[in-house]
Amino acid sequence: MEFIKEESEDVKIEETLRVKDEETEEQTEKEESEDMKIEETLRVKDEETEEQTEKEESEDVKIEETLRVKDEETEEQTEKEESEDVKIEETLRVKDEETEEQTEKEESEDMKIEETLRVKDEETEEQTEKEESEDMKIEETLRVKHEETEEQTGWFHSQS
């Protein structure tokens, strides 16, 4: 009986091992299936990442080209503005020279006017002095005439 018992135990052990082996195979298959799913997910993610990277690189190239074009436009605009600045500076220099010439001309004219006014003022003073002298002569003549008239009036009163 011991033999049967041992054999029965052996069968149980074998059955247990077989079940364990089947469970292990199932677990392995399940793990392999999960691994495959994970690998597929990673492959898809990797493809998506590559596509995204390519898209970003393409966008980067577009951005770099846009920046290059903008930089060129900025340089052209700067050159244009500098050229305009030079033109403006030249125009201002010429205007400044013209203004200086006009100022000198006006100052010369002002000096002529001042000299004319000074001469006219002297002539006016001379005329005023002449008129005052004539007025004094007239006043003297009038005073003398007045005195003569009073003398004659006094003579007439004394005779009457």
Protein Blocks (a to p, Z undefined) as FASTA:
>chain_A
ZZmmmmmmmmmmmmmmmmmmmmmmmmmmmmmmmmmmmmmmmmmmmmmmmmmmmmmmmmmm
mmmmmmmmmmmmmmmmmmmmmmmmmmmmmmmmmmmmmmmmmmmmmmmmmmmmmmmmmmmm
mmmmmmmmmmmmmmmmmmmmmmmmmmmmmmmmmmmmmmZZ
